[in-house]
């Protein structure tokens, strides 16, 4: 059993490196993209919330990080974090093709 720890050390380091590159790094990239998306929202943008509501941004409030959106049924005040980056990107991509 001599050198048991020194034999396992490279495998432990390899696991940490793999964990970093496959879990931590992509998550930080995603967080940066979502933050820039939320900061770049403006009036008139068409969005989809994470619950599936299609709407248009009417008003932005930087104090409490909310926005007012307009749907066919009326206006709603929602948190900016409830807006889906992926679905809204697909929506704007589809609208620009037409």
Secondary structure as UniProt FT lines:
FT   TURN            2..3
FT   HELIX           4..19
FT   HELIX           20..24
FT   HELIX           25..39
FT   TURN            43..44
FT   STRAND          46..49
FT   TURN            50..51
FT   STRAND          54..61
FT   TURN            62..65
FT   STRAND          66..70
FT   STRAND          75..79
FT   HELIX           80..82
FT   HELIX           85..97
//
